[in-house]
């Protein structure tokens, strides 16, 4: 089983892109412990080195769906900002949502098309009214139907009907692809700060050690002191 999970920093500050990178590594580590594989299919880098505005992660394994659900929603990385020491804010939010990436394509073959000769009314002369030159073509997998009677020859109408069905199916696939892409982009604007479904914090070993304060001690004078013992 394979699931795609999109992580996005939305329109948050640069710390959110930093938080996304931290959460991404945490997610990958969690997946490894559960015998799942992760692949970064696509990433958008942030302004700072090693940060991401978004990341599309493919999760593979028997429990991939349940694992993705445990990481779905608003995620919070709780740590001080590495860029602004003066700010007191410690909560940086990222959204994670499953998304569809692999769009199934409709395979078109003429063997899936039922062709029926028929008559149509309207102007066109006696030949159209007497002969069944019109074509009714039905694509069985999709149920699309076209009727063509523009030509007086059955073979020409059949050729046109096949072409129209193929174009209609291709157009339908393009509409689905645009809808999937639009839905994926909407995730970036769905980030809600606060009430996270998951809060992660740095491990003690992940935190940068506090800078050592250098203390300068004054050296006392060690020169001998002479006293005058003369009477």
N, C-alpha and C positions, 0 to 999 in steps of 0.2 A: 504494500500500500504506500502511496506517495501523497503528501499534502504540502501545499505551498503556503507559507506564512509571510505576510508582509509587515515589516516593522518600519514605522515612520516617526520622525521627530516633529512632524507637522510644521508649524510656523514658529516653533519655540526658539529660544536663544541657542547660542553655540554650545552651551552646557548640555542641552538636550541631545545634540548630535554626539557629544562625548558619552552621555548616558546610554545612548543606543548602542554604541560600540561595546560598552561594558556589559550591557544586557545580552547582546548577541553572543559574546564569549561565554557568559553564564548559561545561556540557553544551549549552546553547543556542548558544553561540558555536561550539562544535565542529560542531554540526549545520549551522549556517549555512555554514561553510567547506566542508561536504560537499554543499551544495545541497539540504539537507533543511529542512522547515518544522517548527516546534514550536509548540504551543499549550498554555497552562496551563489545563486544563479545570477543575481544582479545587485549591485550596490551603487549608491550615489554618495560620493565623498562629501564631507563637511568642509568648513573653512579651515579647520585645524587638522594637522596631520593625525592620521589614525582614527578619525571620527567619521560618522556616516549620517547623512540626512535620511536615508532609507536603505533597507536591505530586504531583498527577496530571498527567502530561505526555503529550500526543498528538504522535507523531512521524509525519510524512507524507513519502513519497518512495519512489523505487525501491529504495533500500538501507536503508529504515527498520528492517527486521528485523535486519539485520546490525549496524547502528549501535546499536540497543537492546541487542543481545547484548554489545557492547563496553562498555556502561555497566551491565551487570547484575552484581549481587553486592554484596559489602561494599565501600563506597567510603570512602576516608580523606582528610580534609582536614587537611593537616599545617601548622599555624601556631600561634603562641602565642594564648592566650585573650585576647579583647579586653575581657573583663569582670573577670578575676581576674589581676592582675599577679603575684601571689605564687606561683601554681601553675606547676610545671615541666612539666605535661602539654602536649603539642603535637599529639597524634593524636586527631581527632574523627571518629567513625564514623557512616555513614549507609548504609541498605540501599536497593537499587534492584532492583525485580523487575517483569517484564512482567505485566500482569493483563488479564482480560477485563472489558470495560465494556459493550459493545453486545451485549445479549442478544436473539437472534432470537426473534420472536414467531410462534407458529403461527397462520396465517390459517385460520379455520374457514369453510367453505362447504358447504352441503348437497349440492352437486354432487360433493363428494369422499366422500360416504357411500353405501355400498351397503346397500340395504334388502332383506331377504329375509323373506317370511312363513313361519312355521313353527308347529308344534304343540308344546305342552309338556304333560307329565304332571301329575298331582296333582289335588287337588280343584278344583272350579270348575263342575261341572255338565256336562250333555251338550253344550251349545253349544261350550264350550272344547275338548272332546274331538273334536268333529266338524269344526269350522271352524279354519282356520289363521289365528287372530287374533293370535298372538304375533309379535313382531318381533325379528329379529336384524340389528343395525346395525353396520357395520364402517367405521371411518374409515381410508381407504387410506393417507394420508401417514404416519400414526403407528402404524397397526395396532391401535388400540384397538377393542374389541368389547364391545357391551352387548346383552343379551337382555331384553326387556320383555314380560310377559304379565299385567300387573296389571289391565288393562281387557279387556272383552269385545269391544271394537271395535278393528279393526286401525288405523284412523286415529289413535285416541287413544294406542295403544301406540307408534305411529310418532312422534308428537309428543313423547312422553316420552323415547323413545330418542334423538332428536335433541338434546333438552335435556340429557340425561345425558352424551352425548358432548361437547357444548360445555363443560359444567362440568368434565369430567375433563381436557380439554385445557387449559383456563384454570388449573386447579389444578397441572398439570404444569409450566406456564410459571412459576408462582409458586414452585414448589419449586426450579427451576433458578435463578431470580433470587436466592432466599435463599442458595443454595449459592455462587453467584458472589460475593455480598456478603460472606459469611462468609470465603471464601478471600482476599478483598482485605483484610479486617481482620486476618487471621492474619499478613500480611506485616509488620505493625508489631511483632509479637513475635518475628520470626525474625532480628532483627539480632544478628549475632555479632561482637563486638569483637575485632580482631586478624586477622591473615592476610588483608588486604584484596586484592581483585582489581584495584583501581586506586587509586593514590595521586596526589593533586593538591596542588599548592602554589601560593601566591599568586605572581603575576608581580611582578617588582621595582617596576613602576609601580603595582601595586595596593596595595602596602604603605604604611602611613602613615609619613611621614617621622619620623625620630627627633626628639624635641623638642630644640631648641637649648639648650645650657646657657648660661645667662647668667652671665658672670663679671664681677665688680665689681672694678675695679682701684683701688687707693688712689692718690689724687693726692698727689704729693709737693709739698711747699711750694715755691712759686716766688718767695717774697718775698726780696728782696736781703739779703745778709749784710753787715753793717757791721763794719769792724775799726777799732780805735783806733790810729792811726799817730802820735799825739802823743807827744812825748818825755817 
